[in-house]
Amino acid sequence: MNRVEAQNSASFAPQDGSVDEIGKEFFPNFATIRGALDGARIGVWCWDITTDKVIWSSNLEAIHRLPPGGFDGTLAGFLRTVHPDDRSNIETALREALRGHDPYRVRYRLREQVDDEDCWLEAEGTIAPPDGAPERMFGLAWEISERVKLEAELRNRVKQQEALAQLGERALAEADIEHLLSDAVTTVAMTLAVDFVKILELLPGNDDLLLRAGFGWRPELACSTISSAGSGSYGRFVLDSPLPVVTADFAAETRFRVDDYLREHRCVSGVSVAIAGRDERFYGILGVCTKATRGFTAQETAFLGAIANILAGAIARRQLEQRHELMIRDMRHRSGNLFSQLLALFSQTARNSKSIADLASKYRARVLALANAQRLITEGGGKSIPIMDLLYTLLGPYLDRISFSGPNVELESDPVFNLSAALHELADNAVKHGSLSRPKGQLELSWSVNRTERGMTLTLEWIEKNGPSARRPRKLGFGSRLIALVIERQLNGEVTRSFGRKGLTVRMVVPLTHERWPTVPPAEAGQQTKG
């Protein structure tokens, strides 16, 4: 349509009086209306369809970011003020209004931006006369940038709330932590429209971060240690910060060392937040990055923090479920051996007792100590306790045959639980087959705490003496597999065994930090420990 395409390039000087005269043709009280419109910063316009001339009230030039007298009075001149991507929308709206005598209403952005933000306007118009061939379109225009911004923010908030609700529901139902982490990075990437998302696991020792799930990164980074959590690092800065860490430009960052993988991926802006549990335990970091400069809003950083809270809760619950599954398996194993343990304990006590009264006293004390150890393991986590309290509780029936050497270090709930299971199995084996099965058998237990590359670690030596020679079994029993599971998998530690003529020697190295995140559903973990 030629008129809509504004082929007329003739100049037309805008005059407020012309707008008033046209307005009075349709509204007798237009002068009053015009005063109200000027006060509300709403412009008045008229398009003469037959001549393609456009008349603006003077305030429309300012609204369209034009200098006084900068509008040439043509439809083409008006379209030149509009963002190129929105011009076709205006032309389509005009055609439809002319074709059906329908009201004209359109939103559009101006070509000129203010402070790098889009300036939005809304215009409405009606055809005159209402019947017959269209001669004029008379209407209003006003700026709606703030409204558009608020509407976009409201849509984003609704989108974020829906994403949080859906991810929270999946966190409760999903048994596989890997699937949940994958869902989380996809959800964050789609909701915040970012180039990269990362979920980093803080490894035992608190010095390294492992990429457990990501979006946008090179595939070879998956499940590899990609950054440090040491002093001065980006990771440590995030973990030590009580609030999300927002970075406007990594190239200009001075608060911490920027990781190489961020530079290699040309990351410019980003936000990272710690994944922390209610017990103030850090599990890792959730972060996003963009290739272009971006200012993240408070609502977006709050959304990222909410996702991190969902992940922290899911990780803690998976660890608890896995621990409970292990405890149930362990208790089944213990209950099956309970009577044989009591009989063996009675037999050994009887051999060293001088009378029935002496036997009853010693046996009662040892059974009570065994019951206390059982209770400690059953209850699992709790407040930190001194290692000597743990050892006295677990090994109480054999204290007269054991020597202890080491600092009375405080142990958190996870080392307490897992060490309890491991030490009980070693003691049970020593009573049945090792040094504690012989009257003159002895046990030496020594330990030390050292700072290593993995952080603070407990090294515990279990040395059996004066017992039968220890032979390497062809197949590990449940007890040996259980020790490996609780020390190596749950605590990310190490277990080494030495079999010799003097007896069994076991060395356990345990990081005094939290266990690794679960990698398989608890049900599958239970199946893998069957033997």
C-alpha positions as CSV (number, residue, x, y, z in Angstrom):
1,M,0.0,0.0,0.0
2,N,1.7,3.2,-1.2
3,R,0.3,5.4,1.5
4,V,1.5,3.1,4.3
5,E,4.9,2.9,2.7
6,A,5.0,6.8,2.9
7,Q,6.4,7.5,-0.5
8,N,5.5,11.2,-0.1
9,S,8.7,13.0,0.9
10,A,7.2,16.5,1.1
11,S,8.0,18.6,4.1
12,F,5.3,19.6,6.5
13,A,5.8,21.9,9.5
14,P,4.0,20.6,12.6
15,Q,1.7,23.1,14.3
16,D,-0.2,22.5,17.5
17,G,-3.1,24.6,16.2
18,S,-3.7,22.2,13.4
19,V,-4.0,19.3,15.9
20,D,-6.4,21.4,17.9
21,E,-8.6,22.2,14.9
22,I,-8.8,18.6,13.8
23,G,-9.5,17.5,17.3
24,K,-12.4,20.0,17.7
25,E,-14.0,18.4,14.7
26,F,-14.5,15.3,16.7
27,F,-14.5,16.4,20.3
28,P,-16.2,19.7,21.3
29,N,-14.3,19.8,24.6
30,F,-10.9,18.9,23.0
31,A,-9.2,21.9,24.6
32,T,-9.8,20.4,28.0
33,I,-8.8,17.0,26.9
34,R,-5.6,18.4,25.3
35,G,-4.6,20.0,28.6
36,A,-5.0,16.7,30.4
37,L,-3.0,14.9,27.8
38,D,-0.2,17.4,28.0
39,G,-0.1,17.0,31.8
40,A,0.1,13.2,31.4
41,R,2.9,13.5,28.7
42,I,0.6,12.0,26.1
43,G,1.1,13.3,22.5
44,V,-1.7,13.9,20.0
45,W,-1.2,13.1,16.3
46,C,-3.2,13.1,13.1
47,W,-2.4,11.4,9.8
48,D,-4.0,12.8,6.7
49,I,-4.3,9.6,4.6
50,T,-5.0,11.4,1.3
51,T,-1.9,13.6,1.5
52,D,0.2,11.4,3.7
53,K,0.9,14.3,6.0
54,V,1.3,13.7,9.7
55,I,0.6,16.4,12.3
56,W,2.1,16.0,15.8
57,S,1.7,17.9,19.0
58,S,5.0,19.5,20.0
59,N,5.6,17.1,22.9
60,L,5.6,14.1,20.5
61,E,9.0,15.3,19.2
62,A,10.5,15.1,22.7
63,I,8.8,11.7,23.3
64,H,10.3,10.4,20.1
65,R,13.8,11.8,21.1
66,L,13.8,14.4,18.3
67,P,14.9,18.0,18.7
68,P,12.4,20.8,18.3
69,G,11.4,21.0,14.6
70,G,13.1,17.6,13.9
71,F,10.0,15.9,12.6
72,D,9.3,16.4,8.9
73,G,5.6,15.8,9.0
74,T,5.5,12.5,7.0
75,L,4.7,8.9,7.8
76,A,8.2,8.0,6.5
77,G,9.7,10.5,8.9
78,F,7.9,8.9,11.7
79,L,9.0,5.4,10.7
80,R,12.6,6.6,10.7
81,T,12.3,7.2,14.4
82,V,11.2,3.6,15.0
83,H,13.5,0.6,15.6
84,P,14.0,-1.2,12.3
85,D,12.7,-4.5,13.8
86,D,9.3,-2.9,14.7
87,R,8.5,-0.9,11.5
88,S,6.8,-3.8,9.8
89,N,4.5,-4.2,12.9
90,I,3.4,-0.6,12.5
91,E,2.8,-0.9,8.8
92,T,0.8,-4.1,9.4
93,A,-1.4,-2.5,12.1
94,L,-2.1,0.5,9.8
95,R,-3.1,-1.7,6.9
96,E,-5.5,-3.7,9.1
97,A,-7.0,-0.5,10.6
98,L,-7.6,1.0,7.1
99,R,-9.0,-2.3,5.7
100,G,-11.6,-2.9,8.3
101,H,-12.0,0.6,9.9
102,D,-10.7,-1.1,13.1
103,P,-9.0,0.7,16.0
104,Y,-5.2,1.1,15.5
105,R,-3.0,0.1,18.4
106,V,0.6,-0.8,18.4
107,R,3.7,-0.9,20.6
108,Y,7.1,0.0,19.2
109,R,10.7,0.8,20.2
110,L,12.5,3.9,19.2
111,R,15.6,3.7,17.1
112,E,17.5,5.8,19.6
113,Q,18.2,4.1,22.9
114,V,18.7,5.8,26.3
115,D,21.5,4.4,28.5
116,D,21.6,1.2,26.4
117,E,18.0,0.5,27.2
118,D,15.1,0.2,24.8
119,C,12.6,3.1,24.8
120,W,9.1,1.8,24.2
121,L,6.1,3.7,23.0
122,E,2.4,2.8,22.5
123,A,0.1,4.5,20.0
124,E,-3.7,4.3,19.5
125,G,-5.8,5.7,16.7
126,T,-9.3,5.7,15.1
127,I,-10.3,6.2,11.5
128,A,-12.4,9.2,10.4
129,P,-15.0,9.3,9.1
130,P,-16.1,6.0,10.7
131,D,-18.0,5.2,7.5
132,G,-16.9,5.5,3.9
133,A,-13.4,6.0,2.5
134,P,-10.8,6.7,5.3
135,E,-9.6,10.3,5.2
136,R,-7.8,10.7,8.5
137,M,-6.5,8.8,11.5
138,F,-6.5,10.6,14.7
139,G,-4.8,9.2,17.8
140,L,-2.5,9.4,20.8
141,A,1.0,8.2,21.7
142,W,2.9,7.9,24.9
143,E,6.0,6.3,26.4
144,I,5.6,3.0,28.2
145,S,9.2,2.0,28.9
146,E,8.7,1.5,32.6
147,R,5.5,-0.5,32.0
148,V,7.3,-2.7,29.5
149,K,10.1,-3.2,31.9
150,L,7.7,-4.1,34.8
151,E,5.8,-6.5,32.6
152,A,9.0,-8.2,31.5
153,E,10.1,-8.5,35.1
154,L,6.8,-9.9,36.1
155,R,7.0,-12.5,33.3
156,N,10.5,-13.4,34.3
157,R,9.4,-13.8,37.9
158,V,6.6,-16.0,36.9
159,K,8.9,-18.0,34.7
160,Q,11.4,-18.3,37.5
161,Q,8.8,-19.4,40.1
162,E,7.5,-22.0,37.7
163,A,11.1,-23.3,37.1
164,L,11.8,-23.4,40.9
165,A,8.5,-25.3,41.5
166,Q,9.2,-27.9,38.8
167,L,12.9,-28.4,39.8
168,G,11.8,-28.7,43.5
169,E,9.3,-31.3,42.6
170,R,11.9,-33.3,40.6
171,A,14.4,-32.9,43.5
172,L,11.9,-34.8,45.7
173,A,11.1,-37.5,43.2
174,E,14.4,-38.0,41.3
175,A,16.5,-40.8,42.8
176,D,19.6,-40.2,40.6
177,I,21.5,-37.1,41.6
178,E,23.1,-36.9,38.2
179,H,19.8,-36.5,36.5
180,L,18.8,-33.8,38.9
181,L,22.0,-31.9,38.3
182,S,21.5,-32.1,34.6
183,D,17.9,-30.8,34.9
184,A,19.2,-28.0,37.1
185,V,21.8,-26.6,34.7
186,T,19.3,-26.8,31.8
187,T,16.6,-25.1,33.8
188,V,19.0,-22.2,34.8
189,A,20.3,-21.8,31.2
190,M,16.8,-21.6,29.7
191,T,15.3,-19.4,32.5
192,L,18.1,-16.8,32.7
193,A,19.1,-17.0,29.0
194,V,22.8,-17.4,29.7
195,D,25.6,-19.0,27.7
196,F,27.2,-21.2,30.5
197,V,26.0,-22.8,33.7
198,K,28.1,-24.8,36.1
199,I,27.6,-26.9,39.2
200,L,30.9,-27.5,40.9
201,E,31.4,-30.0,43.7
202,L,33.8,-29.1,46.5
203,L,36.0,-32.1,46.9
204,P,37.2,-33.4,50.2
205,G,40.1,-31.3,51.4
206,N,38.2,-28.1,50.3
207,D,40.9,-27.2,47.8
208,D,39.5,-28.3,44.5
209,L,36.2,-28.0,42.6
210,L,34.9,-30.6,40.2
211,L,32.5,-29.9,37.4
212,R,29.6,-32.3,38.1
213,A,27.2,-30.8,35.6
214,G,27.4,-28.0,33.1
215,F,25.8,-26.2,30.2
216,G,27.7,-24.7,27.3
217,W,31.2,-25.8,28.3
218,R,33.5,-28.0,26.3
219,P,32.6,-31.7,26.7
220,E,36.1,-32.6,28.0
221,L,35.6,-30.5,31.1
222,A,32.8,-32.7,32.4
223,C,33.7,-34.6,35.6
224,S,37.1,-33.1,35.7
225,T,38.7,-30.8,38.3
226,I,38.5,-27.4,36.6
227,S,39.2,-24.9,39.3
228,S,40.9,-24.3,42.7
229,A,39.2,-23.4,45.9
230,G,42.4,-22.3,47.5
231,S,43.3,-18.9,48.9
232,G,42.8,-16.0,46.4
233,S,40.8,-18.1,43.9
234,Y,37.4,-17.4,42.4
235,G,36.0,-20.5,44.1
236,R,37.2,-19.5,47.6
237,F,35.9,-16.0,47.2
238,V,32.4,-17.4,46.3
239,L,32.5,-19.8,49.2
240,D,33.5,-17.1,51.7
241,S,30.9,-14.6,50.4
242,P,27.6,-14.5,52.3
243,L,25.9,-13.2,49.1
244,P,26.0,-14.2,45.4
245,V,29.2,-12.9,43.7
246,V,28.3,-10.8,40.6
247,T,31.1,-10.0,38.1
248,A,30.5,-7.4,35.5
249,D,33.8,-8.0,33.6
250,F,36.1,-10.9,34.4
251,A,38.9,-9.1,32.5
252,A,38.8,-6.2,34.9
253,E,38.4,-8.4,38.1
254,T,40.7,-7.6,41.0
255,R,39.0,-9.4,43.9
256,F,40.2,-12.9,43.0
257,R,42.1,-14.9,40.4
258,V,40.1,-15.6,37.3
259,D,40.2,-19.3,36.3
260,D,41.7,-20.2,32.9
261,Y,38.6,-22.0,31.7
262,L,36.6,-18.8,32.0
263,R,39.1,-17.0,29.8
264,E,39.3,-19.8,27.3
265,H,35.5,-19.7,26.9
266,R,35.6,-15.9,26.6
267,C,33.3,-15.3,29.6
268,V,32.7,-11.7,30.3
269,S,30.0,-11.4,33.0
270,G,28.8,-13.9,35.6
271,V,27.2,-14.8,38.9
272,S,28.1,-17.5,41.3
273,V,26.6,-18.6,44.6
274,A,27.7,-21.2,47.2
275,I,25.7,-24.4,47.5
276,A,25.5,-24.7,51.3
277,G,23.5,-26.8,53.7
278,R,21.7,-25.8,56.9
279,D,24.6,-27.1,58.9
280,E,26.9,-24.4,57.2
281,R,28.5,-27.2,55.2
282,F,29.6,-26.2,51.7
283,Y,28.8,-28.7,49.0
284,G,30.0,-26.6,46.1
285,I,29.2,-23.7,43.7
286,L,26.4,-22.9,41.2
287,G,27.3,-20.3,38.6
288,V,26.4,-18.7,35.3
289,C,28.4,-16.8,32.7
290,T,27.7,-14.9,29.5
291,K,29.9,-14.0,26.5
292,A,28.5,-10.5,26.4
293,T,28.4,-7.8,29.1
294,R,25.4,-8.2,31.2
295,G,24.0,-6.7,34.4
296,F,22.2,-9.3,36.5
297,T,19.2,-8.1,38.5
298,A,18.6,-8.8,42.1
299,Q,15.7,-11.1,41.1
300,E,18.0,-13.2,38.9
301,T,20.6,-13.6,41.6
302,A,17.9,-14.5,44.1
303,F,16.7,-17.1,41.6
304,L,20.2,-18.6,41.4
305,G,20.4,-18.7,45.2
306,A,17.0,-20.5,45.4
307,I,18.3,-23.1,42.9
308,A,21.4,-23.6,45.0
309,N,19.2,-24.2,48.1
310,I,17.2,-26.9,46.2
311,L,20.5,-28.6,45.2
312,A,21.9,-28.4,48.7
313,G,18.7,-30.0,50.2
314,A,18.8,-32.7,47.5
315,I,22.4,-33.5,48.1
316,A,22.0,-33.7,51.8
317,R,19.0,-35.9,51.5
318,R,20.7,-38.3,49.0
319,Q,23.7,-38.6,51.4
320,L,21.4,-39.3,54.3
321,E,19.4,-41.9,52.3
322,Q,22.6,-43.6,51.2
323,R,23.9,-43.5,54.8
324,H,20.7,-45.1,56.1
325,E,20.8,-47.7,53.4
326,L,24.3,-48.6,54.4
327,M,23.3,-48.6,58.1
328,I,20.4,-51.0,57.4
329,R,22.7,-53.3,55.5
330,D,25.3,-53.1,58.2
331,M,22.7,-53.8,60.9
332,R,21.4,-56.9,59.0
333,H,25.0,-58.2,58.9
334,R,25.5,-57.5,62.6
335,S,22.2,-59.1,63.7
336,G,23.2,-62.3,61.8
337,N,26.4,-62.5,63.7
338,L,25.1,-61.3,67.1
339,F,24.8,-64.7,68.8
340,S,28.2,-65.9,67.6
341,Q,29.7,-62.7,68.8
342,L,28.2,-63.1,72.3
343,L,29.3,-66.8,72.4
344,A,32.8,-65.9,71.4
345,L,32.9,-63.1,73.9
346,F,31.7,-65.4,76.6
347,S,34.2,-68.1,75.7
348,Q,37.1,-65.6,75.8
349,T,35.9,-64.1,79.1
350,A,35.5,-67.5,80.7
351,R,39.1,-68.5,79.8
352,N,40.4,-65.5,81.7
353,S,38.0,-65.5,84.7
354,K,38.9,-66.9,88.1
355,S,35.4,-67.6,89.3
356,I,31.7,-67.5,88.2
357,A,31.3,-64.1,89.9
358,D,34.3,-62.8,88.0
359,L,33.0,-64.2,84.8
360,A,29.6,-62.7,85.3
361,S,31.1,-59.3,86.1
362,K,33.4,-59.2,83.1
363,Y,30.9,-60.6,80.7
364,R,28.2,-58.1,81.8
365,A,30.6,-55.2,81.3
366,R,31.7,-56.4,77.8
367,V,28.1,-57.0,76.6
368,L,27.2,-53.6,77.8
369,A,30.1,-52.0,75.9
370,L,29.0,-53.9,72.8
371,A,25.5,-52.7,73.2
372,N,26.8,-49.1,73.5
373,A,28.8,-49.4,70.3
374,Q,25.7,-50.8,68.6
375,R,23.6,-47.8,69.8
376,L,26.3,-45.3,68.6
377,I,26.3,-46.8,65.1
378,T,22.5,-47.0,64.9
379,E,22.1,-43.4,65.9
380,G,24.6,-42.3,63.3
381,G,25.3,-38.6,62.9
382,G,25.4,-36.1,65.7
383,K,27.6,-33.5,67.3
384,S,31.4,-34.0,67.1
385,I,32.9,-36.3,69.7
386,P,36.5,-36.9,70.8
387,I,38.0,-39.9,69.1
388,M,38.9,-41.5,72.5
389,D,35.2,-41.5,73.4
390,L,34.5,-43.3,70.1
391,L,37.2,-45.9,70.6
392,Y,36.3,-46.6,74.2
393,T,32.7,-47.1,73.2
394,L,33.5,-49.4,70.3
395,L,36.4,-51.4,71.8
396,G,35.3,-51.3,75.4
397,P,35.2,-55.1,75.8
398,Y,38.9,-55.4,74.9
399,L,40.5,-52.4,76.5
400,D,42.8,-54.5,78.6
401,R,44.4,-55.9,75.5
402,I,44.6,-52.7,73.4
403,S,47.2,-49.8,73.5
404,F,46.1,-46.4,72.2
405,S,48.4,-43.6,70.9
406,G,47.3,-40.3,69.3
407,P,45.7,-36.9,69.9
408,N,42.2,-36.8,71.2
409,V,40.9,-35.1,68.0
410,E,37.3,-34.1,67.6
411,L,35.4,-36.0,64.9
412,E,32.4,-34.7,63.0
413,S,29.3,-36.9,62.5
414,D,30.3,-38.4,59.2
415,P,33.7,-39.7,60.2
416,V,32.2,-40.9,63.5
417,F,29.5,-43.0,61.7
418,N,31.8,-44.4,59.1
419,L,34.7,-45.1,61.4
420,S,32.4,-46.8,63.8
421,A,31.3,-49.2,61.1
422,A,34.9,-49.9,59.9
423,L,36.4,-50.3,63.4
424,H,33.6,-52.6,64.5
425,E,34.3,-54.8,61.5
426,L,38.0,-54.9,62.3
427,A,37.3,-55.7,65.9
428,D,34.8,-58.4,65.0
429,N,37.4,-60.0,62.6
430,A,40.1,-59.8,65.3
431,V,37.9,-61.6,67.8
432,K,37.0,-64.3,65.4
433,H,40.2,-64.8,63.4
434,G,42.8,-62.3,64.6
435,S,44.9,-61.4,67.6
436,L,41.9,-61.0,69.9
437,S,41.1,-64.7,69.3
438,R,44.2,-65.8,71.2
439,P,44.7,-65.3,75.0
440,K,48.0,-63.4,74.5
441,G,46.9,-61.5,71.5
442,Q,47.3,-57.7,71.5
443,L,46.2,-54.8,69.5
444,E,48.0,-51.5,68.9
445,L,45.9,-48.5,67.7
446,S,47.7,-45.3,66.8
447,W,46.7,-42.3,64.8
448,S,47.8,-38.8,63.8
449,V,46.3,-35.7,62.2
450,N,48.2,-34.0,59.4
451,R,47.6,-31.2,56.9
452,T,48.1,-32.6,53.4
453,E,47.2,-31.6,49.8
454,R,43.8,-33.0,50.5
455,G,43.3,-30.9,53.7
456,M,43.3,-32.1,57.2
457,T,43.5,-36.0,57.3
458,L,43.3,-38.6,60.0
459,T,45.8,-41.5,59.6
460,L,44.9,-44.5,61.7
461,E,47.0,-47.6,62.1
462,W,45.4,-50.9,63.3
463,I,48.2,-53.4,64.2
464,E,47.4,-56.9,65.5
465,K,50.1,-58.8,67.4
466,N,50.6,-62.2,69.0
467,G,47.8,-63.7,67.0
468,P,47.6,-66.2,64.2
469,S,49.3,-65.3,60.9
470,A,47.1,-63.4,58.6
471,R,46.5,-64.7,55.1
472,R,45.1,-62.8,52.2
473,P,41.6,-64.2,51.4
474,R,40.7,-65.3,47.9
475,K,37.4,-63.4,48.1
476,L,36.6,-60.4,50.3
477,G,33.8,-60.9,52.7
478,F,31.0,-58.4,53.5
479,G,33.0,-56.9,56.4
480,S,36.0,-56.1,54.2
481,R,33.8,-54.7,51.4
482,L,31.9,-52.6,54.0
483,I,35.2,-51.1,55.3
484,A,36.2,-50.1,51.8
485,L,32.8,-48.6,51.1
486,V,32.6,-46.4,54.2
487,I,36.2,-45.3,54.1
488,E,36.9,-45.0,50.4
489,R,33.5,-44.1,49.0
490,Q,31.7,-42.3,51.8
491,L,34.7,-40.5,53.2
492,N,36.9,-40.5,50.0
493,G,39.7,-42.0,52.1
494,E,42.1,-44.9,51.6
495,V,42.4,-48.3,53.1
496,T,45.5,-50.6,52.8
497,R,45.9,-54.0,54.4
498,S,49.1,-56.0,55.1
499,F,48.9,-59.7,55.8
500,G,51.8,-61.2,57.7
501,R,52.9,-63.9,60.2
502,K,52.4,-61.6,63.2
503,G,48.9,-60.6,62.2
504,L,46.8,-58.2,60.2
505,T,47.8,-54.5,59.8
506,V,45.3,-52.0,58.4
507,R,46.1,-48.4,57.6
508,M,43.2,-46.0,57.1
509,V,43.5,-42.4,55.8
510,V,40.4,-40.4,56.3
511,P,39.9,-36.7,55.2
512,L,38.3,-34.8,58.1
513,T,35.7,-33.3,55.8
514,H,32.4,-34.2,54.3
515,E,31.9,-37.2,52.1
516,R,31.5,-37.0,48.3
517,W,28.2,-36.3,46.7
518,P,26.3,-39.5,45.9
519,T,26.7,-40.8,42.3
520,V,24.2,-43.6,42.2
521,P,20.7,-44.0,43.7
522,P,20.7,-45.5,47.2
523,A,18.9,-48.6,46.0
524,E,21.7,-49.3,43.5
525,A,24.3,-48.6,46.1
526,G,22.7,-51.2,48.3
527,Q,22.7,-53.7,45.5
528,Q,26.4,-53.1,44.8
529,T,27.3,-53.9,48.5
530,K,25.6,-57.3,48.5
531,G,28.0,-60.2,48.8
